[in-house]
Amino acid sequence: MHFDLVDLRLYLNVFDAGNITAGAERSHLSLAAASARIRAMEASLGIGLLERGRRGISPTPAGKALAQHARTLLLYAEHLQQDLAEYAKGVKGQVRLLCNTSALSEYLPELLADFLRERPQVDIDCLELPSQRITHALRQGAAELGIVSDAVDTRGLQVRPFRDDPLILAMPMDHPLSQQSAPSFDDTLAYDYVGLASHSALAVYLEEQALHLGLRMQLRIRTEGFDAALRMVARGAGLAVVPLAALERNRQLALQTRPLGEPWARRRLLLCARDFATLPLYAQDLCQALHKP
């Protein structure tokens, strides 16, 4: 088939008017141009669409079927045009947001839920990744926004502060490291750990830090979230490194906690983009919602 939306609109105008002359006028085409387009449609399909007579035209069975499908296609095209117009105005769209484990589990759920409730025309594609992969994806244009640790290189990106997010060592009440005021991560690697799931961005980050020291974390078990990990720590299963916000939500647990001595543990989270000013309006709205203290 070799015809376009103009042909379909013309055909429907002819179909509804009952003659080619009136259909051509409705389509703002000359009679010769309209007749040529109808003949070209019939030639493309290899079948007659209209039967010509002295009193006008009448559709063939194929012509009636085409009219039905043409109305559906033109309706979809109209909806498409309306949707794209909303995107162009920055009213409707989807924001791809990449974030690390801490941001996704501790800070974003309520913020994103409130934003989605207030802006039903905007969707969010939220994906958890390690901070270094997030900055790479942003530089490549694979996402509009990211939330990363300030420990990673953000050159080439614009950043705004998001949250202070120190990492804290959690341990059972009687653990040997509880005698130290600020144990190092190196010190902890001699002991068993309760770790996060292997796909967790924080799990990947901590295991990379251990490898930098030439060591490995002694993982007894992996869990899907901070709450489960801390409950296991409280029952003596091992150590865990978690964001301060996760500890504050689990104050009822019998735990010893210590700040880690490494600079990377005293981290802040940053909101990043290639250029905040060039983001679509709906993505800029999300930035404003996330930037609030």
C-alpha positions as CSV (number, residue, x, y, z in Angstrom):
1,M,0.0,0.0,0.0
2,H,1.4,3.4,-1.0
3,F,-0.9,6.1,0.4
4,D,-0.7,8.6,3.3
5,L,-3.0,10.3,5.8
6,V,-3.9,13.0,3.3
7,D,-5.2,10.2,1.0
8,L,-7.2,8.6,3.8
9,R,-8.8,12.0,4.8
10,L,-9.7,12.6,1.1
11,Y,-11.2,9.2,0.7
12,L,-13.4,9.6,3.8
13,N,-14.5,13.1,2.6
14,V,-15.5,11.6,-0.8
15,F,-17.1,8.6,1.0
16,D,-19.2,10.8,3.3
17,A,-20.1,13.4,0.6
18,G,-21.1,10.9,-2.0
19,N,-19.2,12.4,-4.8
20,I,-15.6,13.3,-5.6
21,T,-16.2,17.0,-6.3
22,A,-17.5,17.7,-2.8
23,G,-14.9,15.5,-1.2
24,A,-12.2,17.4,-3.0
25,E,-13.5,20.7,-1.8
26,R,-13.6,19.4,1.8
27,S,-10.0,18.3,1.4
28,H,-9.0,21.6,-0.2
29,L,-7.8,19.8,-3.4
30,S,-8.6,20.3,-7.0
31,L,-11.0,17.8,-8.6
32,A,-8.1,16.6,-10.8
33,A,-5.8,16.1,-7.9
34,A,-8.4,14.3,-5.8
35,S,-9.4,12.0,-8.7
36,A,-5.7,11.2,-9.3
37,R,-5.2,10.3,-5.6
38,I,-8.2,8.0,-5.5
39,R,-7.1,6.2,-8.6
40,A,-3.6,5.8,-7.2
41,M,-5.1,4.3,-4.0
42,E,-7.1,1.8,-6.1
43,A,-4.0,0.9,-8.1
44,S,-1.9,0.4,-5.0
45,L,-4.5,-1.9,-3.5
46,G,-5.3,-3.6,-6.8
47,I,-9.0,-3.3,-6.2
48,G,-11.8,-0.8,-6.9
49,L,-13.0,1.3,-4.0
50,L,-15.7,3.4,-5.6
51,E,-18.2,2.8,-8.3
52,R,-18.8,6.0,-10.4
53,G,-22.2,6.8,-11.7
54,R,-24.2,9.8,-12.9
55,R,-25.5,10.6,-9.4
56,G,-22.1,10.3,-7.8
57,I,-20.2,7.5,-6.3
58,S,-21.0,4.4,-4.2
59,P,-18.4,2.4,-2.3
60,T,-17.6,-1.2,-3.1
61,P,-17.4,-3.7,-0.3
62,A,-13.7,-3.1,-0.2
63,G,-14.3,0.7,-0.1
64,K,-16.6,0.3,2.9
65,A,-13.9,-1.7,4.7
66,L,-11.3,0.9,3.9
67,A,-13.6,3.7,5.3
68,Q,-13.9,1.8,8.6
69,H,-10.2,1.3,8.9
70,A,-9.4,4.8,7.8
71,R,-11.6,6.3,10.5
72,T,-9.7,4.3,13.1
73,L,-6.3,5.2,11.7
74,L,-7.1,8.9,11.5
75,L,-8.4,8.8,15.1
76,Y,-5.2,7.3,16.3
77,A,-3.2,9.8,14.3
78,E,-5.2,12.6,16.0
79,H,-4.5,11.2,19.4
80,L,-0.8,10.8,18.5
81,Q,-0.7,14.4,17.5
82,Q,-2.3,15.6,20.7
83,D,0.1,13.5,22.8
84,L,3.2,14.8,21.0
85,A,1.9,18.3,21.3
86,E,1.8,17.8,25.1
87,Y,5.3,16.4,25.1
88,A,6.5,19.4,23.0
89,K,5.0,21.8,25.6
90,G,6.8,19.9,28.4
91,V,3.5,18.8,29.9
92,K,3.5,15.1,29.4
93,G,6.4,12.7,29.5
94,Q,8.5,10.1,31.2
95,V,11.6,10.8,33.2
96,R,14.4,8.2,33.5
97,L,15.9,8.5,36.9
98,L,19.0,6.4,37.9
99,C,19.8,6.1,41.6
100,N,21.9,4.2,44.1
101,T,20.6,1.8,46.7
102,S,20.4,4.3,49.6
103,A,18.5,6.9,47.6
104,L,16.0,4.4,46.2
105,S,15.2,2.7,49.6
106,E,15.5,5.6,52.0
107,Y,14.7,8.9,50.4
108,L,12.8,8.5,47.1
109,P,9.7,6.4,47.8
110,E,7.6,9.2,49.4
111,L,9.1,12.0,47.2
112,L,8.3,10.1,44.0
113,A,4.9,9.0,45.2
114,D,3.9,12.6,46.0
115,F,5.3,13.8,42.7
116,L,3.3,11.2,40.7
117,R,0.1,11.9,42.6
118,E,0.4,15.6,41.9
119,R,1.4,15.1,38.2
120,P,-0.6,12.3,36.7
121,Q,0.6,13.1,33.2
122,V,4.3,12.3,34.1
123,D,5.7,8.8,34.5
124,I,9.1,7.8,36.1
125,D,11.4,5.0,35.0
126,C,13.5,4.5,38.1
127,L,16.4,2.1,38.0
128,E,19.0,1.3,40.7
129,L,22.6,1.3,39.6
130,P,26.1,1.9,41.2
131,S,27.0,5.6,41.2
132,Q,29.8,5.2,38.7
133,R,27.6,3.5,36.2
134,I,25.0,6.3,36.7
135,T,27.4,9.1,35.9
136,H,28.5,7.2,32.8
137,A,24.9,6.7,31.7
138,L,24.2,10.4,32.2
139,R,27.2,11.4,30.1
140,Q,26.0,9.1,27.3
141,G,22.5,10.6,27.4
142,A,20.9,7.3,28.6
143,A,18.9,9.1,31.4
144,E,17.8,12.5,32.3
145,L,18.6,12.5,36.0
146,G,20.7,10.5,38.5
147,I,21.4,10.4,42.2
148,V,24.9,9.4,43.1
149,S,27.4,9.4,46.0
150,D,29.8,12.4,46.0
151,A,32.7,9.8,46.1
152,V,32.4,9.3,42.3
153,D,33.7,11.6,39.5
154,T,31.0,13.9,38.3
155,R,33.1,15.9,35.8
156,G,31.0,16.9,32.8
157,L,27.8,16.9,34.8
158,Q,25.9,19.5,36.7
159,V,25.2,18.6,40.3
160,R,22.9,19.7,43.1
161,P,23.0,18.5,46.8
162,F,20.3,15.9,47.5
163,R,20.9,14.4,51.0
164,D,23.7,13.8,53.6
165,D,24.0,10.0,53.6
166,P,26.8,8.7,55.9
167,L,27.3,4.9,55.9
168,I,27.3,3.4,59.4
169,L,28.6,0.1,60.7
170,A,26.0,-1.9,62.5
171,M,26.9,-4.8,64.8
172,P,25.5,-7.1,67.5
173,M,25.7,-5.7,71.0
174,D,28.6,-7.9,72.1
175,H,30.7,-7.7,69.0
176,P,34.5,-7.2,69.5
177,L,34.5,-4.1,67.2
178,S,32.1,-2.4,69.6
179,Q,35.2,-1.5,71.7
180,Q,36.5,0.8,69.0
181,S,35.1,4.3,68.6
182,A,35.6,4.5,64.8
183,P,36.6,1.2,63.3
184,S,38.0,1.2,59.7
185,F,36.4,-0.8,57.0
186,D,39.6,-2.8,56.8
187,D,39.1,-3.8,60.5
188,T,35.6,-5.2,59.7
189,L,36.7,-7.5,56.9
190,A,38.1,-10.0,59.5
191,Y,34.5,-10.7,60.5
192,D,31.3,-12.1,59.0
193,Y,28.9,-9.9,57.2
194,V,25.2,-9.8,56.4
195,G,25.2,-8.4,52.9
196,L,22.7,-6.9,50.5
197,A,21.6,-8.8,47.3
198,S,24.3,-9.0,44.7
199,H,22.4,-6.7,42.3
200,S,22.3,-3.9,45.0
201,A,24.4,-0.9,44.1
202,L,25.6,-0.6,47.6
203,A,26.6,-4.2,47.8
204,V,28.7,-3.8,44.6
205,Y,30.3,-0.6,46.0
206,L,31.3,-2.2,49.3
207,E,32.7,-5.3,47.7
208,E,34.7,-3.0,45.4
209,Q,36.1,-1.2,48.4
210,A,37.1,-4.5,49.9
211,L,38.9,-5.5,46.7
212,H,40.8,-2.2,46.7
213,L,42.2,-3.4,50.0
214,G,43.1,-6.8,48.6
215,L,40.5,-8.5,50.7
216,R,37.0,-9.9,50.3
217,M,33.9,-9.5,52.5
218,Q,33.0,-12.6,54.4
219,L,29.3,-12.8,53.4
220,R,27.3,-15.3,55.4
221,I,24.0,-14.3,53.8
222,R,22.5,-11.7,51.4
223,T,19.2,-10.0,52.0
224,E,17.0,-7.8,49.8
225,G,16.8,-4.7,52.0
226,F,18.3,-2.8,54.9
227,D,15.5,-3.7,57.4
228,A,16.0,-7.5,57.0
229,A,19.8,-7.1,57.2
230,L,19.6,-5.1,60.4
231,R,17.2,-7.6,62.0
232,M,19.8,-10.3,61.3
233,V,22.6,-8.3,62.7
234,A,20.7,-7.7,65.9
235,R,20.4,-11.5,66.2
236,G,24.1,-12.0,65.9
237,A,24.4,-13.1,62.2
238,G,27.2,-10.6,61.4
239,L,28.0,-7.0,60.6
240,A,26.3,-4.7,58.1
241,V,27.1,-1.3,56.6
242,V,23.9,0.7,56.0
243,P,22.9,4.3,55.6
244,L,22.2,6.3,58.7
245,A,18.6,6.8,57.6
246,A,18.0,3.0,57.7
247,L,19.3,2.9,61.2
248,E,17.1,5.7,62.3
249,R,14.1,3.7,61.0
250,N,15.2,0.7,63.1
251,R,16.0,2.3,66.4
252,Q,14.0,-0.4,68.2
253,L,16.6,-3.0,67.4
254,A,19.4,-3.9,69.9
255,L,22.4,-2.8,67.9
256,Q,25.8,-1.3,68.3
257,T,26.6,1.3,65.7
258,R,29.8,3.1,64.7
259,P,30.8,5.5,62.0
260,L,33.3,4.1,59.6
261,G,36.7,5.9,59.4
262,E,37.0,6.1,55.6
263,P,36.2,9.3,53.8
264,W,34.0,7.5,51.3
265,A,31.7,6.5,54.2
266,R,31.1,10.2,55.1
267,R,29.2,10.7,51.9
268,R,26.6,13.0,50.4
269,L,24.2,12.2,47.7
270,L,24.1,14.5,44.7
271,L,21.3,15.0,42.1
272,C,23.0,15.0,38.6
273,A,22.1,15.9,35.0
274,R,24.1,16.8,31.9
275,D,22.4,20.2,31.9
276,F,19.4,21.0,34.2
277,A,18.4,24.0,32.1
278,T,17.8,21.9,28.9
279,L,15.7,19.2,30.6
280,P,12.0,19.0,29.5
281,L,9.7,20.9,31.8
282,Y,8.3,17.8,33.4
283,A,11.9,16.7,34.3
284,Q,12.7,20.1,35.7
285,D,9.6,19.8,37.8
286,L,10.9,16.5,39.2
287,C,14.2,18.2,39.9
288,Q,12.5,20.8,42.0
289,A,10.6,18.1,43.9
290,L,13.8,16.2,44.7
291,H,15.8,19.3,45.6
292,K,13.5,20.2,48.4
293,P,15.1,19.6,51.9
